[in-house]
C-alpha cells in the first residue's frame, strides 16, 4: 500500500504537539471562567496508554469496555467504574473496543483481530485482515466488522470467526491517518472512505445499497486534494451524518442516500448529533453547532483555536470536547459559551467523549478513564 499520512494528523496521533515549534501556530490560551459550574467526577479507572493511537471506550448495556496499547482490555460497571474483568490479549493493540454486549473485539497494527467473550474476557477467536487497523471494530447482525487502512471492510462471523465477505475500494495515495469507523443499523453498515465517499453496505453479503459523495477533491497538489471522510458516520432517526477533511459536513437519508443538506467545513474528528444539532470540531479548533434540519450555523466557539479538539459530545444542556492538554471543556448547548472545565491530568483527550446513562466518559492518551457529570 502506498498510503502515507497527512503530516498534521500523523503528528496528532503520535501524541506530539503540533505547536512545539516557536514558528508554528500557537494554541489559544484558556479563557478564564467566571461562575463556572462544578464538574463532578463520578469514577476513575486505568487502562493501558495509547501512544500514537486513539482508543475510544464503548458502552453496551450497563458496562463500559476499554482497551490500551499494551493489550489490556477491561469491562467496567458504567455506573460505578467497578472492574468486572481485565484481560490481556498478549499483543499490542491499535484501536478501541467494538461490542454488542456478547463479544468484545479489538485489533492490531499488524491486522490481527482478537474477539473476547464479553461475559468473562476469555478469548473466543482470532483472525487476520489485510493491513493495519486504526478504528474500533463494529459488531452487529451476527458479524464482527473490521476496517483496515487499505480501504477494506472484513466481515467475520461473531460466533466462529469465519470470514463472510470483504468489501474493497481502491486505496488512495495519501490518507488522513485517523480512526475511520463504521456504524451499524439493522442489516446495514455505514462507512466513509478516502475521496469523500460514504457507502451503505448490506451486512448480508457486502453489497453496496447506495453510495454518496460527501466532498470532491480540490486543489492542484496531492496533499490539497486529500478529502477523506473522518470519524465514524453517525446514525440518528432517519439520517446518517458525516464529516470530511478539507470537505464538508453532510447528512443523508439512511434508506436512499439522498442528501438532506451539506455545509463546507473541514474536520479531522467527525461529527456528533443530538436532538437539535450537528456538532463539529473543525480542523482549526473551533466548535460548531449546526441546525439538524438544514445545516445552518447556530453558534461557533472559536476560543479553542489550535488546541487539537476531539469530536464533541452532548451532555444534557452542555457540549463537552477534549483537547491536547487533557482538558475537557463544557460549552452551553444553546450558545456555545464556556460553562465549565475539567483537567484530567492524564494526557491528551483525543477520543470522543462517550455518553453514559449518567454523565459522560473520557479516555486519555495516558490510559485514564474519567466519568464526569455537571
JOBEL-V850698 format. One record per backbone hydrogen bond with DSSP energy under -1.0 kcal/mol. NH is the residue of the N-H (numbers start at 1). CO is the residue of the C=O. If there is no record, write none. Layout:
BEGIN
NH_CO + NH_CO
END
This chain:
BEGIN
6_175 + 10_6 + 11_7 + 12_8 + 13_9 + 14_10 + 15_12 + 16_11 + 24_21 + 28_305 + 37_339 + 40_373 + 42_371 + 45_369 + 47_367 + 50_365 + 53_50 + 58_65 + 60_63 + 63_60 + 64_76 + 65_58 + 66_74 + 68_72 + 69_49 + 71_68 + 73_87 + 74_66 + 75_85 + 76_64 + 77_82 + 78_62 + 81_77 + 84_75 + 85_75 + 87_73 + 89_71 + 93_69 + 94_107 + 98_105 + 100_103 + 104_116 + 105_98 + 106_114 + 108_112 + 111_108 + 113_127 + 114_106 + 115_125 + 116_104 + 117_122 + 118_102 + 121_117 + 124_115 + 125_115 + 127_113 + 129_111 + 133_108 + 138_145 + 140_143 + 143_140 + 144_156 + 145_138 + 146_154 + 148_152 + 149_132 + 153_167 + 154_146 + 155_165 + 156_144 + 157_162 + 158_142 + 161_157 + 164_155 + 165_155 + 167_153 + 169_151 + 175_4 + 178_176 + 183_190 + 185_188 + 188_185 + 189_201 + 190_183 + 191_199 + 193_197 + 196_227 + 198_212 + 199_191 + 200_210 + 201_189 + 202_207 + 203_187 + 206_202 + 209_200 + 210_200 + 212_198 + 214_196 + 225_221 + 226_223 + 229_193 + 230_243 + 234_241 + 236_239 + 239_236 + 240_252 + 241_234 + 242_250 + 244_248 + 245_228 + 247_244 + 249_263 + 250_242 + 251_261 + 252_240 + 253_258 + 254_238 + 257_253 + 260_251 + 261_251 + 263_249 + 265_247 + 272_279 + 274_277 + 278_290 + 279_272 + 280_288 + 282_286 + 283_266 + 285_282 + 287_301 + 288_280 + 289_299 + 290_278 + 291_296 + 292_276 + 295_291 + 298_289 + 299_289 + 301_287 + 306_284 + 307_304 + 310_322 + 313_320 + 315_318 + 318_315 + 319_331 + 320_313 + 321_329 + 323_327 + 324_307 + 326_323 + 328_342 + 329_321 + 330_340 + 331_319 + 332_337 + 333_317 + 336_332 + 339_330 + 340_330 + 342_328 + 344_326 + 349_323 + 354_361 + 356_359 + 360_372 + 361_354 + 362_370 + 364_368 + 365_348 + 366_346 + 367_364 + 369_45 + 370_362 + 371_43 + 372_360 + 373_40
END
